[in-house]
Amino acid sequence: MSPEIIICTIDQPNPSVVPFSELYGQKEKITQMVFLWDYNSYLVNLPEKYFIVNGGRKLFFGDNIEGEIRILYARRNRMSVSVNQDVVEQESNSQTTSYLLGVESSDKQLLLIISEDGGAWAWKNKK
Amino acid sequence: MATFELDERNGASPGTPHTDVANVNFGSIDAAELVPSSYPITAGADAHSFEKWLRLHLTALGGATVVDNIKVWLSNLGGGYKAGEGVSTNARTSSYGGAATYPVAGPVNTNSPIATQVMPTSEPIGPNIGIGGLLSGSLTAVGYTDYIVLQLDVSASTPSGALNQKTITFQWDEA
């Protein structure tokens, strides 16, 4: 079961449940985020603990985002170049960007990847 | 957001750098952005294009503090390889062995001693091109990845004419 996600945004300060697919469009406006997941409705409150994931490695661990108005993400960017075609058709700008965000509590870690094309999530028990 | 361009180097060492190349066209000469129809590769046993010595050049961090996890793969074969066609590379996710050194005599069109791996056609599970000789390497200022060496391979059974256009995708993470 995918996590339920409750967010507050710059435009909508009251918390509301949003589908996973809407996170990408709201990413620049999210001020708070709460995840509820597993059958025991385990709660992780983003303002308490979050980290930025880069290439699968945890880069930054934040205990308190009070005062921050935006959630920080690691970005994953792609650039594509054509091969063996004499018509110049370079796409030098990043074609797609996805965002990686990790959340952890005392015994679990949750990883979210969101992009224009959709997203994925996974969790694991901490050792 | 970090900004990258794709650069190519040609000719005998130190070679001539070409920045922000528009394509990766393989052919029978050592040149960037060549016109494939003007420099066809002759089909034959163990025949090859000239190697392509490429690097991703980070030209601006754009607010990021670190860039890493470089991946390269063929994301679109455009209908598939022709008979006997393939692309070789030095990109690999394990036993990386450090950065490739630009050859003294320049790129070759014999069987590349550097591009010995099969070019992946799906996103690798981890970085397959290093920075500073390490797959775990990172850029915290403008600079280059390790060389990405590619070579088009054909055989005696490869039909004459244009090959299917393909797409190479480069991917990186930034934070």
Interface residues (C-beta under 8 A of the other chain):
Chain A: I52 N54 G55 G56 L59 F60 A74 R75 R76 N77 R78 M79 S80 V81 S82 V83 N84 Q85 D86 V88 E89 Q90 S92 S94 T97 L100
Chain B: M1 A2 F4 E5 L6 D20 V21 A22 N23 V24 N25 F26 E33 V35 P36 S37 A64 V66 D68 N69 L74 S75 G126 P127 L152 A162 L163 N164 Q165 K166 T167 I168 T169 F170 Q171 W172 D173 E174 A175
